[in-house]
Amino acid sequence: MTTKSGQSSGKKDKPELILICRVSPNFESIEQVDLNLQHTLQASVDHYDFHRATLMLLREGKVPVCWHSSRQPGHLDSGTAVQSERCIQLNNYLSKPENRHRKKLLDPLAPVISTNLPVFLQAGDPVGTMEIGIFNTDYQTGEYMLAKAASLGRHMADIIQESLFHRQKDRHLRKLSVWLEMINTISSTLDIRQVLHVVAQLTADLFSAKSCIYLLDEDDQTLIPAVAVGSYDPVLKGKFKALKGRPGFPAIKKAIKTGQPVVVNPRNSEKMLTRENVEDFNYGWVVLAPILSKGTSIGIMQVDRPPEAKGFDGEEIEIIFAIARATAVAIENARLIDMLGQKEQLLHQLVNKLITAQEDERKFIAADLHDGIIQSLIAIWYRLQRLSSTEEMEPEKWHGEIIELTGILNEQIQEIRRILYDLRPIILDNYGLVPAVEAHANSISEKYNLPIELEITGEKQRLASKTEVALFRILQEALTNVIKHAGASNVKVSLALGNENVELVVEDDGLGINKNYDDQLQPMHRLGLAGIQERALLLGGDCKIDSKPGKGTKIKVSIPVKTTSREEPGK
């Protein structure tokens, strides 16, 4: 589970990575893994922007074994030659036997962000842990680097495991470990970037291959390169990232269409991929498995080996497809949890907006009453007092004064009606939704000189009070957005009253909304539209917002007619 700390020590321009892996006290393969672990750790400072990195193997009853690496030349060494101050603190902390049994060994060092990875170590105790902590940076940077650090840690754990399983000559145990680790990773973190990095690394190590994951753009199914691990050097990763926005090559299109893995071999690679891709990535043997969510492909998992390597057998293809299915579950879970979090935050913001709007409305009404209506009524009162105390005034003057006062009273009556209309249109309660929509559309059109085409279809029946109020408020909010933000020259409002649903559509030819509106963070900055959606959802309806930059916006709301029966007035 990922955690964060509010503390950090040292300068925040030299990120430091510390990994602790608990291994069995019987683990004696240090020499076998020494060089591989050193080179892997060095990669963290060469390619992952860490200034310093440390890996510690912790064995019960034995002295910890450490590897250190830093950006300064000559610091690739096992032992304790270039320990950082934090590593010295950690060694001192672990020198006390009681501290070694604590669940989170890095917590006393207050990492900026940390996480745990499951590690399959031995049959008797299948799930161990690797702790990963990032220091000397801000939380946002640490969060970004954690996914890559988790992939790096996963690869180190695989190196350690491989030395154990190779000695045991039990490859099925290795496959079982992958499933255990994957299940634990998916269940222990909701960070989708971390999940994708760890799953890809597990897959690459399991099949001794390169592994990458593409997500698919929901609109046009173009590629979104997410993660690439294995023998991807910086140049190759640059080429991988450059695939963003490109259409999928034929093998990917086939996997999306069939919902089944597609296998590419050296004989059909140029046909199923592209010549450019084959040359750039040295593709030979490739398996592309669709990542399916609710029957729709949301991504592609790709595992590949060079032409001179061994191809993939049927069992390996099935395992890759199973990993892709597990990845789909992880993505869906992360998205759902994220949506719930965003929803909760949005509701807090909407409630805050409602409270603020209520207070602003009260201030506005108080100012209107005090500065306008009350002052006018006081003036009328004084003039009436003067008239009543004057006995000598000629009748003609009385008559003229009364006519003038009558005009002032009429103005104030109209002002009170305006205030009441803004609070809640009487026409809505007395005559229903259709006359209220017609009146509001005409009022906005005249006030702002904005052409509004109004179309009303279906039987003009009264609806449940809360349905009428919700649709009227939605219309108000939609037209307010058009006036404030759209810069539109024409607006069309359609109201369709059906037997089962009532549909309200507000369409303009204005500036449109940024393409990323549907991204989960965007509604936070568009509370008006979010409020429209919430009003529709509260009545069991739905709201669709279709917009493109420069091509206007279309808001379509549909609400069931049978939500409740019409309340009687006064109830």
Stockholm file with secondary structure:
# STOCKHOLM 1.0

chainA/1-571         MTTKSGQSSGKKDKPELILICRVSPNFESIEQVDLNLQHTLQASVDHYDFHRATLMLLREGKVPVCWHSSRQPGHLDSGTAVQSERCIQLNNYLSKPENRHRKKLLDPLAPVISTNLPVFLQAGDPVGTMEIGIFNTDYQTGEYMLAKAASLGRHMADIIQESLFHRQKDRHLRKLSVWLEMINTISSTLDIRQVLHVVAQLTADLFSAKSCIYLLDEDDQTLIPAVAVGSYDPVLKGKFKALKGRPGFPAIKKAIKTGQPVVVNPRNSEKMLTRENVEDFNYGWVVLAPILSKGTSIGIMQVDRPPEAKGFDGEEIEIIFAIARATAVAIENARLIDMLGQKEQLLHQLVNKLITAQEDERKFIAADLHDGIIQSLIAIWYRLQRLSSTEEMEPEKWHGEIIELTGILNEQIQEIRRILYDLRPIILDNYGLVPAVEAHANSISEKYNLPIELEITGEKQRLASKTEVALFRILQEALTNVIKHAGASNVKVSLALGNENVELVVEDDGLGINKNYDDQLQPMHRLGLAGIQERALLLGGDCKIDSKPGKGTKIKVSIPVKTTSREEPGK
#=GR chainA/1-571 SS CCEECSCCCSCTTSCEEEEEEEECTTCCCHHHHHHHHHHHHHHHHHTSCCSEEEEEEEETTSCCEEEEEESSTTCCEESSTTCCHHHHHHHHHHTSGGGGGCSCSSGGGCCSEEEEEEECCBTTBCCEEEEEEEESSCHHHHHHHHHHHHHHHHHHHHHHHHHHHHHHTCHHHHHHHHHHHHHHHHHHCCCHHHHHHHHHHHHHHHHTSEEEEEEECTTTCBEEEEEEESSCCHHHHHHHHTTTTCBCCHHHHHHHHHSSCEEECTTTHHHHSCHHHHHHHTCSEEEEEEEEETTEEEEEEEEEECTTSCCCCHHHHHHHHHHHHHHHHHHHHHHHHHHHHHHHHHHHHHHHHHHHHHHHHHHHHHHHIIIIIIHHHHHHHHHHHHHHHCSSCCHHHHHHHHHHHHHHHHHHHHHHHHHHHHHSCHHHHHHCHHHHHHHHHHHHHHHHTCCEEEEEEECCCCCCHHHHHHHHHHHHHHHHHIIIIICCSCEEEEEEECSSEEEEEEEECSSCCCGGGGSTTGGGGCHHHHHHHHHHHHTTCEEEEEECTTSCEEEEEEEEGGGSCCCCTTC
#=GC SS_cons         CCEECSCCCSCTTSCEEEEEEEECTTCCCHHHHHHHHHHHHHHHHHTSCCSEEEEEEEETTSCCEEEEEESSTTCCEESSTTCCHHHHHHHHHHTSGGGGGCSCSSGGGCCSEEEEEEECCBTTBCCEEEEEEEESSCHHHHHHHHHHHHHHHHHHHHHHHHHHHHHHTCHHHHHHHHHHHHHHHHHHCCCHHHHHHHHHHHHHHHHTSEEEEEEECTTTCBEEEEEEESSCCHHHHHHHHTTTTCBCCHHHHHHHHHSSCEEECTTTHHHHSCHHHHHHHTCSEEEEEEEEETTEEEEEEEEEECTTSCCCCHHHHHHHHHHHHHHHHHHHHHHHHHHHHHHHHHHHHHHHHHHHHHHHHHHHHHHHIIIIIIHHHHHHHHHHHHHHHCSSCCHHHHHHHHHHHHHHHHHHHHHHHHHHHHHSCHHHHHHCHHHHHHHHHHHHHHHHTCCEEEEEEECCCCCCHHHHHHHHHHHHHHHHHIIIIICCSCEEEEEEECSSEEEEEEEECSSCCCGGGGSTTGGGGCHHHHHHHHHHHHTTCEEEEEECTTSCEEEEEEEEGGGSCCCCTTC
//
